[in-house]
């Protein structure tokens, strides 16, 4: 289950997407989705690396 969705719900969603966009557009949609996910992962990795590069402030003890 993905987020509370079972197999029947996923199949219904896929059928609706197929009806709306048609079979010819599905590869384009999949490729665009893949590129978007790849860019998102790349951006989050860059931000994590930048956070790690910043040195934490030294806390002075009284």
CHARMM internal coordinates of N, CA and C (Angstrom, degrees):
IC EDIT
DIST 1 N 1 CA 1.4509
DIST 1 CA 1 C 1.5165
ANGL 1 N 1 CA 1 C 109.81
DIST 1 C 2 N 1.2966
ANGL 1 CA 1 C 2 N 115.00
DIHE 1 N 1 CA 1 C 2 N 134.99
DIST 2 N 2 CA 1.4566
ANGL 1 C 2 N 2 CA 121.29
DIHE 1 CA 1 C 2 N 2 CA 178.42
DIST 2 CA 2 C 1.5230
ANGL 2 N 2 CA 2 C 107.76
DIHE 1 C 2 N 2 CA 2 C -111.90
DIST 2 C 3 N 1.3276
ANGL 2 CA 2 C 3 N 116.15
DIHE 2 N 2 CA 2 C 3 N 107.89
DIST 3 N 3 CA 1.4644
ANGL 2 C 3 N 3 CA 119.91
DIHE 2 CA 2 C 3 N 3 CA 177.81
DIST 3 CA 3 C 1.5147
ANGL 3 N 3 CA 3 C 113.14
DIHE 2 C 3 N 3 CA 3 C 59.07
DIST 3 C 4 N 1.3077
ANGL 3 CA 3 C 4 N 117.93
DIHE 3 N 3 CA 3 C 4 N 34.22
DIST 4 N 4 CA 1.4511
ANGL 3 C 4 N 4 CA 120.83
DIHE 3 CA 3 C 4 N 4 CA 178.23
DIST 4 CA 4 C 1.5221
ANGL 4 N 4 CA 4 C 113.45
DIHE 3 C 4 N 4 CA 4 C 87.26
DIST 4 C 5 N 1.3289
ANGL 4 CA 4 C 5 N 117.36
DIHE 4 N 4 CA 4 C 5 N 4.51
DIST 5 N 5 CA 1.4602
ANGL 4 C 5 N 5 CA 120.48
DIHE 4 CA 4 C 5 N 5 CA 178.50
DIST 5 CA 5 C 1.5094
ANGL 5 N 5 CA 5 C 109.93
DIHE 4 C 5 N 5 CA 5 C -99.11
DIST 5 C 6 N 1.3096
ANGL 5 CA 5 C 6 N 115.91
DIHE 5 N 5 CA 5 C 6 N 130.76
DIST 6 N 6 CA 1.4557
ANGL 5 C 6 N 6 CA 120.59
DIHE 5 CA 5 C 6 N 6 CA 177.40
DIST 6 CA 6 C 1.5209
ANGL 6 N 6 CA 6 C 110.63
DIHE 5 C 6 N 6 CA 6 C -94.42
DIST 6 C 7 N 1.3057
ANGL 6 CA 6 C 7 N 116.16
DIHE 6 N 6 CA 6 C 7 N -177.50
DIST 7 N 7 CA 1.4622
ANGL 6 C 7 N 7 CA 121.26
DIHE 6 CA 6 C 7 N 7 CA -178.91
DIST 7 CA 7 C 1.5353
ANGL 7 N 7 CA 7 C 112.53
DIHE 6 C 7 N 7 CA 7 C -61.65
DIST 7 C 8 N 1.3456
ANGL 7 CA 7 C 8 N 119.67
DIHE 7 N 7 CA 7 C 8 N -43.93
DIST 8 N 8 CA 1.4726
ANGL 7 C 8 N 8 CA 118.12
DIHE 7 CA 7 C 8 N 8 CA 179.72
DIST 8 CA 8 C 1.5327
ANGL 8 N 8 CA 8 C 113.46
DIHE 7 C 8 N 8 CA 8 C -60.49
DIST 8 C 9 N 1.3258
ANGL 8 CA 8 C 9 N 116.49
DIHE 8 N 8 CA 8 C 9 N -39.31
DIST 9 N 9 CA 1.4668
ANGL 8 C 9 N 9 CA 119.91
DIHE 8 CA 8 C 9 N 9 CA 178.97
DIST 9 CA 9 C 1.5235
ANGL 9 N 9 CA 9 C 111.55
DIHE 8 C 9 N 9 CA 9 C -65.41
DIST 9 C 10 N 1.3429
ANGL 9 CA 9 C 10 N 116.27
DIHE 9 N 9 CA 9 C 10 N -41.79
DIST 10 N 10 CA 1.4623
ANGL 9 C 10 N 10 CA 120.00
DIHE 9 CA 9 C 10 N 10 CA 178.68
DIST 10 CA 10 C 1.5195
ANGL 10 N 10 CA 10 C 111.82
DIHE 9 C 10 N 10 CA 10 C -63.68
DIST 10 C 11 N 1.3320
ANGL 10 CA 10 C 11 N 116.94
DIHE 10 N 10 CA 10 C 11 N -39.52
DIST 11 N 11 CA 1.4658
ANGL 10 C 11 N 11 CA 120.42
DIHE 10 CA 10 C 11 N 11 CA 178.45
DIST 11 CA 11 C 1.5239
ANGL 11 N 11 CA 11 C 110.39
DIHE 10 C 11 N 11 CA 11 C -64.34
DIST 11 C 12 N 1.3235
ANGL 11 CA 11 C 12 N 117.70
DIHE 11 N 11 CA 11 C 12 N -42.40
DIST 12 N 12 CA 1.4675
ANGL 11 C 12 N 12 CA 121.20
DIHE 11 CA 11 C 12 N 12 CA 178.63
DIST 12 CA 12 C 1.5224
ANGL 12 N 12 CA 12 C 110.26
DIHE 11 C 12 N 12 CA 12 C -61.99
DIST 12 C 13 N 1.3262
ANGL 12 CA 12 C 13 N 117.53
DIHE 12 N 12 CA 12 C 13 N -43.28
DIST 13 N 13 CA 1.4662
ANGL 12 C 13 N 13 CA 121.49
DIHE 12 CA 12 C 13 N 13 CA 178.90
DIST 13 CA 13 C 1.5199
ANGL 13 N 13 CA 13 C 110.36
DIHE 12 C 13 N 13 CA 13 C -62.53
DIST 13 C 14 N 1.3344
ANGL 13 CA 13 C 14 N 117.84
DIHE 13 N 13 CA 13 C 14 N -44.13
DIST 14 N 14 CA 1.4618
ANGL 13 C 14 N 14 CA 121.04
DIHE 13 CA 13 C 14 N 14 CA 178.87
DIST 14 CA 14 C 1.5235
ANGL 14 N 14 CA 14 C 111.89
DIHE 13 C 14 N 14 CA 14 C -63.02
DIST 14 C 15 N 1.3339
ANGL 14 CA 14 C 15 N 118.01
DIHE 14 N 14 CA 14 C 15 N -39.22
DIST 15 N 15 CA 1.4665
ANGL 14 C 15 N 15 CA 121.57
DIHE 14 CA 14 C 15 N 15 CA 178.40
DIST 15 CA 15 C 1.5240
ANGL 15 N 15 CA 15 C 110.10
DIHE 14 C 15 N 15 CA 15 C -64.94
DIST 15 C 16 N 1.3242
ANGL 15 CA 15 C 16 N 117.41
DIHE 15 N 15 CA 15 C 16 N -42.20
DIST 16 N 16 CA 1.4707
ANGL 15 C 16 N 16 CA 120.94
DIHE 15 CA 15 C 16 N 16 CA 178.60
DIST 16 CA 16 C 1.5201
ANGL 16 N 16 CA 16 C 110.28
DIHE 15 C 16 N 16 CA 16 C -62.92
DIST 16 C 17 N 1.3344
ANGL 16 CA 16 C 17 N 117.38
DIHE 16 N 16 CA 16 C 17 N -43.20
DIST 17 N 17 CA 1.4644
ANGL 16 C 17 N 17 CA 121.03
DIHE 16 CA 16 C 17 N 17 CA 178.14
DIST 17 CA 17 C 1.5235
ANGL 17 N 17 CA 17 C 110.14
DIHE 16 C 17 N 17 CA 17 C -62.56
DIST 17 C 18 N 1.3179
ANGL 17 CA 17 C 18 N 117.35
DIHE 17 N 17 CA 17 C 18 N -40.77
DIST 18 N 18 CA 1.4660
ANGL 17 C 18 N 18 CA 121.90
DIHE 17 CA 17 C 18 N 18 CA 178.89
DIST 18 CA 18 C 1.5273
ANGL 18 N 18 CA 18 C 110.43
DIHE 17 C 18 N 18 CA 18 C -62.71
DIST 18 C 19 N 1.3188
ANGL 18 CA 18 C 19 N 117.23
DIHE 18 N 18 CA 18 C 19 N -41.31
DIST 19 N 19 CA 1.4654
ANGL 18 C 19 N 19 CA 121.21
DIHE 18 CA 18 C 19 N 19 CA 179.37
DIST 19 CA 19 C 1.5256
ANGL 19 N 19 CA 19 C 110.68
DIHE 18 C 19 N 19 CA 19 C -66.64
DIST 19 C 20 N 1.3398
ANGL 19 CA 19 C 20 N 117.23
DIHE 19 N 19 CA 19 C 20 N -42.89
DIST 20 N 20 CA 1.4644
ANGL 19 C 20 N 20 CA 120.90
DIHE 19 CA 19 C 20 N 20 CA -176.45
DIST 20 CA 20 C 1.5226
ANGL 20 N 20 CA 20 C 111.41
DIHE 19 C 20 N 20 CA 20 C -69.52
DIST 20 C 21 N 1.3177
ANGL 20 CA 20 C 21 N 117.60
DIHE 20 N 20 CA 20 C 21 N -49.14
DIST 21 N 21 CA 1.4631
ANGL 20 C 21 N 21 CA 120.67
DIHE 20 CA 20 C 21 N 21 CA -172.16
DIST 21 CA 21 C 1.5245
ANGL 21 N 21 CA 21 C 113.46
DIHE 20 C 21 N 21 CA 21 C -96.19
DIST 21 C 22 N 1.2950
ANGL 21 CA 21 C 22 N 118.86
DIHE 21 N 21 CA 21 C 22 N -22.08
DIST 22 N 22 CA 1.4553
ANGL 21 C 22 N 22 CA 121.65
DIHE 21 CA 21 C 22 N 22 CA -177.73
DIST 22 CA 22 C 1.5200
ANGL 22 N 22 CA 22 C 110.77
DIHE 21 C 22 N 22 CA 22 C 84.16
DIST 22 C 23 N 1.3330
ANGL 22 CA 22 C 23 N 115.05
DIHE 22 N 22 CA 22 C 23 N 161.63
DIST 23 N 23 CA 1.4639
ANGL 22 C 23 N 23 CA 120.18
DIHE 22 CA 22 C 23 N 23 CA -175.36
DIST 23 CA 23 C 1.5192
ANGL 23 N 23 CA 23 C 111.94
DIHE 22 C 23 N 23 CA 23 C -69.84
DIST 23 C 24 N 1.3349
ANGL 23 CA 23 C 24 N 118.16
DIHE 23 N 23 CA 23 C 24 N -29.06
DIST 24 N 24 CA 1.4639
ANGL 23 C 24 N 24 CA 121.34
DIHE 23 CA 23 C 24 N 24 CA -177.53
DIST 24 CA 24 C 1.5128
ANGL 24 N 24 CA 24 C 113.74
DIHE 23 C 24 N 24 CA 24 C -69.13
DIST 24 C 25 N 1.3190
ANGL 24 CA 24 C 25 N 117.14
DIHE 24 N 24 CA 24 C 25 N -29.94
DIST 25 N 25 CA 1.4692
ANGL 24 C 25 N 25 CA 121.07
DIHE 24 CA 24 C 25 N 25 CA -177.10
DIST 25 CA 25 C 1.5235
ANGL 25 N 25 CA 25 C 113.14
DIHE 24 C 25 N 25 CA 25 C -86.36
DIST 25 C 26 N 1.3181
ANGL 25 CA 25 C 26 N 118.04
DIHE 25 N 25 CA 25 C 26 N -15.86
DIST 26 N 26 CA 1.4649
ANGL 25 C 26 N 26 CA 120.17
DIHE 25 CA 25 C 26 N 26 CA -175.69
DIST 26 CA 26 C 1.5227
ANGL 26 N 26 CA 26 C 113.79
DIHE 25 C 26 N 26 CA 26 C -59.44
DIST 26 C 27 N 1.3447
ANGL 26 CA 26 C 27 N 120.32
DIHE 26 N 26 CA 26 C 27 N -43.19
DIST 27 N 27 CA 1.4657
ANGL 26 C 27 N 27 CA 118.47
DIHE 26 CA 26 C 27 N 27 CA 177.46
DIST 27 CA 27 C 1.5301
ANGL 27 N 27 CA 27 C 112.99
DIHE 26 C 27 N 27 CA 27 C -62.17
DIST 27 C 28 N 1.3253
ANGL 27 CA 27 C 28 N 116.73
DIHE 27 N 27 CA 27 C 28 N -37.42
DIST 28 N 28 CA 1.4702
ANGL 27 C 28 N 28 CA 120.29
DIHE 27 CA 27 C 28 N 28 CA 177.85
DIST 28 CA 28 C 1.5271
ANGL 28 N 28 CA 28 C 110.77
DIHE 27 C 28 N 28 CA 28 C -65.22
DIST 28 C 29 N 1.3111
ANGL 28 CA 28 C 29 N 116.00
DIHE 28 N 28 CA 28 C 29 N -42.16
DIST 29 N 29 CA 1.4676
ANGL 28 C 29 N 29 CA 120.45
DIHE 28 CA 28 C 29 N 29 CA 179.51
DIST 29 CA 29 C 1.5242
ANGL 29 N 29 CA 29 C 109.86
DIHE 28 C 29 N 29 CA 29 C -64.61
DIST 29 C 30 N 1.3320
ANGL 29 CA 29 C 30 N 116.77
DIHE 29 N 29 CA 29 C 30 N -43.37
DIST 30 N 30 CA 1.4615
ANGL 29 C 30 N 30 CA 120.94
DIHE 29 CA 29 C 30 N 30 CA 179.04
DIST 30 CA 30 C 1.5197
ANGL 30 N 30 CA 30 C 111.83
DIHE 29 C 30 N 30 CA 30 C -62.72
DIST 30 C 31 N 1.3326
ANGL 30 CA 30 C 31 N 116.38
DIHE 30 N 30 CA 30 C 31 N -43.02
DIST 31 N 31 CA 1.4677
ANGL 30 C 31 N 31 CA 120.11
DIHE 30 CA 30 C 31 N 31 CA 179.44
DIST 31 CA 31 C 1.5250
ANGL 31 N 31 CA 31 C 110.54
DIHE 30 C 31 N 31 CA 31 C -64.57
DIST 31 C 32 N 1.3128
ANGL 31 CA 31 C 32 N 116.81
DIHE 31 N 31 CA 31 C 32 N -42.55
DIST 32 N 32 CA 1.4641
ANGL 31 C 32 N 32 CA 120.46
DIHE 31 CA 31 C 32 N 32 CA 178.63
DIST 32 CA 32 C 1.5143
ANGL 32 N 32 CA 32 C 111.80
DIHE 31 C 32 N 32 CA 32 C -63.85
DIST 32 C 33 N 1.3230
ANGL 32 CA 32 C 33 N 116.01
DIHE 32 N 32 CA 32 C 33 N -40.51
DIST 33 N 33 CA 1.4656
ANGL 32 C 33 N 33 CA 120.73
DIHE 32 CA 32 C 33 N 33 CA 178.65
DIST 33 CA 33 C 1.5199
ANGL 33 N 33 CA 33 C 110.22
DIHE 32 C 33 N 33 CA 33 C -64.60
DIST 33 C 34 N 1.3408
ANGL 33 CA 33 C 34 N 116.86
DIHE 33 N 33 CA 33 C 34 N -42.40
DIST 34 N 34 CA 1.4635
ANGL 33 C 34 N 34 CA 121.19
DIHE 33 CA 33 C 34 N 34 CA 178.68
DIST 34 CA 34 C 1.5146
ANGL 34 N 34 CA 34 C 112.04
DIHE 33 C 34 N 34 CA 34 C -62.24
DIST 34 C 35 N 1.3367
ANGL 34 CA 34 C 35 N 116.51
DIHE 34 N 34 CA 34 C 35 N -43.76
DIST 35 N 35 CA 1.4671
ANGL 34 C 35 N 35 CA 120.00
DIHE 34 CA 34 C 35 N 35 CA 178.52
DIST 35 CA 35 C 1.5205
ANGL 35 N 35 CA 35 C 110.97
DIHE 34 C 35 N 35 CA 35 C -63.87
DIST 35 C 36 N 1.3188
ANGL 35 CA 35 C 36 N 116.17
DIHE 35 N 35 CA 35 C 36 N -39.87
DIST 36 N 36 CA 1.4628
ANGL 35 C 36 N 36 CA 119.88
DIHE 35 CA 35 C 36 N 36 CA 179.13
DIST 36 CA 36 C 1.5191
ANGL 36 N 36 CA 36 C 112.18
DIHE 35 C 36 N 36 CA 36 C -63.33
DIST 36 C 37 N 1.3183
ANGL 36 CA 36 C 37 N 116.26
DIHE 36 N 36 CA 36 C 37 N -43.12
DIST 37 N 37 CA 1.4694
ANGL 36 C 37 N 37 CA 120.56
DIHE 36 CA 36 C 37 N 37 CA 178.86
DIST 37 CA 37 C 1.5221
ANGL 37 N 37 CA 37 C 110.18
DIHE 36 C 37 N 37 CA 37 C -65.62
DIST 37 C 38 N 1.3415
ANGL 37 CA 37 C 38 N 116.46
DIHE 37 N 37 CA 37 C 38 N -40.82
DIST 38 N 38 CA 1.4617
ANGL 37 C 38 N 38 CA 120.53
DIHE 37 CA 37 C 38 N 38 CA 179.32
DIST 38 CA 38 C 1.5285
ANGL 38 N 38 CA 38 C 110.50
DIHE 37 C 38 N 38 CA 38 C -62.93
DIST 38 C 39 N 1.3342
ANGL 38 CA 38 C 39 N 117.00
DIHE 38 N 38 CA 38 C 39 N -44.39
DIST 39 N 39 CA 1.4640
ANGL 38 C 39 N 39 CA 120.68
DIHE 38 CA 38 C 39 N 39 CA 178.36
DIST 39 CA 39 C 1.5250
ANGL 39 N 39 CA 39 C 111.58
DIHE 38 C 39 N 39 CA 39 C -63.48
DIST 39 C 40 N 1.3294
ANGL 39 CA 39 C 40 N 116.35
DIHE 39 N 39 CA 39 C 40 N -39.20
DIST 40 N 40 CA 1.4598
ANGL 39 C 40 N 40 CA 120.35
DIHE 39 CA 39 C 40 N 40 CA 179.57
DIST 40 CA 40 C 1.5244
ANGL 40 N 40 CA 40 C 110.89
DIHE 39 C 40 N 40 CA 40 C -64.07
DIST 40 C 41 N 1.3400
ANGL 40 CA 40 C 41 N 116.55
DIHE 40 N 40 CA 40 C 41 N -45.07
DIST 41 N 41 CA 1.4658
ANGL 40 C 41 N 41 CA 120.27
DIHE 40 CA 40 C 41 N 41 CA 178.75
DIST 41 CA 41 C 1.5227
ANGL 41 N 41 CA 41 C 110.40
DIHE 40 C 41 N 41 CA 41 C -62.70
DIST 41 C 42 N 1.3271
ANGL 41 CA 41 C 42 N 116.60
DIHE 41 N 41 CA 41 C 42 N -41.58
DIST 42 N 42 CA 1.4628
ANGL 41 C 42 N 42 CA 121.05
DIHE 41 CA 41 C 42 N 42 CA 179.63
DIST 42 CA 42 C 1.5258
ANGL 42 N 42 CA 42 C 110.67
DIHE 41 C 42 N 42 CA 42 C -62.41
DIST 42 C 43 N 1.3245
ANGL 42 CA 42 C 43 N 116.53
DIHE 42 N 42 CA 42 C 43 N -43.49
DIST 43 N 43 CA 1.4634
ANGL 42 C 43 N 43 CA 120.54
DIHE 42 CA 42 C 43 N 43 CA -179.51
DIST 43 CA 43 C 1.5209
ANGL 43 N 43 CA 43 C 111.53
DIHE 42 C 43 N 43 CA 43 C -65.85
DIST 43 C 44 N 1.3327
ANGL 43 CA 43 C 44 N 117.38
DIHE 43 N 43 CA 43 C 44 N -39.14
DIST 44 N 44 CA 1.4616
ANGL 43 C 44 N 44 CA 119.01
DIHE 43 CA 43 C 44 N 44 CA -179.92
DIST 44 CA 44 C 1.5238
ANGL 44 N 44 CA 44 C 110.92
DIHE 43 C 44 N 44 CA 44 C -69.76
DIST 44 C 45 N 1.3326
ANGL 44 CA 44 C 45 N 117.24
DIHE 44 N 44 CA 44 C 45 N -35.52
DIST 45 N 45 CA 1.4692
ANGL 44 C 45 N 45 CA 119.91
DIHE 44 CA 44 C 45 N 45 CA 176.85
DIST 45 CA 45 C 1.5174
ANGL 45 N 45 CA 45 C 110.37
DIHE 44 C 45 N 45 CA 45 C -64.81
DIST 45 C 46 N 1.3424
ANGL 45 CA 45 C 46 N 117.37
DIHE 45 N 45 CA 45 C 46 N -41.23
DIST 46 N 46 CA 1.4598
ANGL 45 C 46 N 46 CA 120.95
DIHE 45 CA 45 C 46 N 46 CA 179.56
DIST 46 CA 46 C 1.5172
ANGL 46 N 46 CA 46 C 110.49
DIHE 45 C 46 N 46 CA 46 C -62.99
DIST 46 C 47 N 1.3267
ANGL 46 CA 46 C 47 N 117.55
DIHE 46 N 46 CA 46 C 47 N -42.47
DIST 47 N 47 CA 1.4549
ANGL 46 C 47 N 47 CA 119.70
DIHE 46 CA 46 C 47 N 47 CA -178.98
DIST 47 CA 47 C 1.5269
ANGL 47 N 47 CA 47 C 110.87
DIHE 46 C 47 N 47 CA 47 C -67.62
DIST 47 C 48 N 1.3429
ANGL 47 CA 47 C 48 N 117.77
DIHE 47 N 47 CA 47 C 48 N -34.58
DIST 48 N 48 CA 1.4600
ANGL 47 C 48 N 48 CA 120.44
DIHE 47 CA 47 C 48 N 48 CA 177.44
DIST 48 CA 48 C 1.5208
ANGL 48 N 48 CA 48 C 110.49
DIHE 47 C 48 N 48 CA 48 C -67.94
DIST 48 C 49 N 1.3264
ANGL 48 CA 48 C 49 N 117.11
DIHE 48 N 48 CA 48 C 49 N -39.49
DIST 49 N 49 CA 1.4595
ANGL 48 C 49 N 49 CA 121.18
DIHE 48 CA 48 C 49 N 49 CA 178.86
DIST 49 CA 49 C 1.5207
ANGL 49 N 49 CA 49 C 110.22
DIHE 48 C 49 N 49 CA 49 C -64.81
DIST 49 C 50 N 1.3349
ANGL 49 CA 49 C 50 N 116.67
DIHE 49 N 49 CA 49 C 50 N -42.00
DIST 50 N 50 CA 1.4599
ANGL 49 C 50 N 50 CA 120.53
DIHE 49 CA 49 C 50 N 50 CA 179.08
DIST 50 CA 50 C 1.5239
ANGL 50 N 50 CA 50 C 110.55
DIHE 49 C 50 N 50 CA 50 C -64.26
DIST 50 C 51 N 1.3239
ANGL 50 CA 50 C 51 N 117.66
DIHE 50 N 50 CA 50 C 51 N -37.87
DIST 51 N 51 CA 1.4647
ANGL 50 C 51 N 51 CA 120.58
DIHE 50 CA 50 C 51 N 51 CA 177.93
DIST 51 CA 51 C 1.5246
ANGL 51 N 51 CA 51 C 110.48
DIHE 50 C 51 N 51 CA 51 C -64.47
DIST 51 C 52 N 1.3308
ANGL 51 CA 51 C 52 N 116.36
DIHE 51 N 51 CA 51 C 52 N -39.24
DIST 52 N 52 CA 1.4640
ANGL 51 C 52 N 52 CA 120.45
DIHE 51 CA 51 C 52 N 52 CA -179.62
DIST 52 CA 52 C 1.5232
ANGL 52 N 52 CA 52 C 111.53
DIHE 51 C 52 N 52 CA 52 C -69.23
DIST 52 C 53 N 1.3319
ANGL 52 CA 52 C 53 N 117.73
DIHE 52 N 52 CA 52 C 53 N -29.77
DIST 53 N 53 CA 1.4596
ANGL 52 C 53 N 53 CA 121.51
DIHE 52 CA 52 C 53 N 53 CA -178.88
DIST 53 CA 53 C 1.5261
ANGL 53 N 53 CA 53 C 112.44
DIHE 52 C 53 N 53 CA 53 C -72.19
DIST 53 C 54 N 1.3188
ANGL 53 CA 53 C 54 N 116.22
DIHE 53 N 53 CA 53 C 54 N -25.98
DIST 54 N 54 CA 1.4655
ANGL 53 C 54 N 54 CA 119.74
DIHE 53 CA 53 C 54 N 54 CA -179.84
DIST 54 CA 54 C 1.5283
ANGL 54 N 54 CA 54 C 108.33
DIHE 53 C 54 N 54 CA 54 C -77.14
DIST 54 C 55 N 1.3373
ANGL 54 CA 54 C 55 N 115.61
DIHE 54 N 54 CA 54 C 55 N 124.85
DIST 55 N 55 CA 1.4611
ANGL 54 C 55 N 55 CA 119.31
DIHE 54 CA 54 C 55 N 55 CA -179.51
DIST 55 CA 55 C 1.5178
ANGL 55 N 55 CA 55 C 109.48
DIHE 54 C 55 N 55 CA 55 C -77.93
DIST 55 C 56 N 1.2995
ANGL 55 CA 55 C 56 N 116.59
DIHE 55 N 55 CA 55 C 56 N 135.14
DIST 56 N 56 CA 1.4665
ANGL 55 C 56 N 56 CA 118.69
DIHE 55 CA 55 C 56 N 56 CA 177.60
DIST 56 CA 56 C 1.5248
ANGL 56 N 56 CA 56 C 110.08
DIHE 55 C 56 N 56 CA 56 C -66.58
DIST 56 C 57 N 1.3138
ANGL 56 CA 56 C 57 N 114.34
DIHE 56 N 56 CA 56 C 57 N 147.65
DIST 57 N 57 CA 1.4646
ANGL 56 C 57 N 57 CA 118.96
DIHE 56 CA 56 C 57 N 57 CA 179.79
DIST 57 CA 57 C 1.5250
ANGL 57 N 57 CA 57 C 109.51
DIHE 56 C 57 N 57 CA 57 C -65.74
DIST 57 C 58 N 1.3130
ANGL 57 CA 57 C 58 N 114.58
DIHE 57 N 57 CA 57 C 58 N 141.09
DIST 58 N 58 CA 1.4621
ANGL 57 C 58 N 58 CA 119.23
DIHE 57 CA 57 C 58 N 58 CA 178.28
DIST 58 CA 58 C 1.5193
ANGL 58 N 58 CA 58 C 108.97
DIHE 57 C 58 N 58 CA 58 C -77.57
DIST 58 C 59 N 1.2890
ANGL 58 CA 58 C 59 N 115.71
DIHE 58 N 58 CA 58 C 59 N 128.85
DIST 59 N 59 CA 1.4589
ANGL 58 C 59 N 59 CA 121.61
DIHE 58 CA 58 C 59 N 59 CA -178.94
DIST 59 CA 59 C 1.5297
ANGL 59 N 59 CA 59 C 107.61
DIHE 58 C 59 N 59 CA 59 C -93.39
DIST 59 C 60 N 1.3138
ANGL 59 CA 59 C 60 N 114.37
DIHE 59 N 59 CA 59 C 60 N 121.43
DIST 60 N 60 CA 1.4670
ANGL 59 C 60 N 60 CA 118.65
DIHE 59 CA 59 C 60 N 60 CA 179.33
DIST 60 CA 60 C 1.5116
ANGL 60 N 60 CA 60 C 109.51
DIHE 59 C 60 N 60 CA 60 C -83.43
DIST 60 C 61 N 1.3083
ANGL 60 CA 60 C 61 N 116.02
DIHE 60 N 60 CA 60 C 61 N 134.29
DIST 61 N 61 CA 1.4533
ANGL 60 C 61 N 61 CA 120.18
DIHE 60 CA 60 C 61 N 61 CA 178.37
DIST 61 CA 61 C 1.5238
ANGL 61 N 61 CA 61 C 108.39
DIHE 60 C 61 N 61 CA 61 C -93.30
DIST 61 C 62 N 1.3281
ANGL 61 CA 61 C 62 N 115.16
DIHE 61 N 61 CA 61 C 62 N 138.29
DIST 62 N 62 CA 1.4789
ANGL 61 C 62 N 62 CA 120.04
DIHE 61 CA 61 C 62 N 62 CA 179.04
DIST 62 CA 62 C 1.5044
ANGL 62 N 62 CA 62 C 110.34
DIHE 61 C 62 N 62 CA 62 C -81.52
END
COOR INIT
IC SEED 1 N 1 CA 1 C
IC BUILD
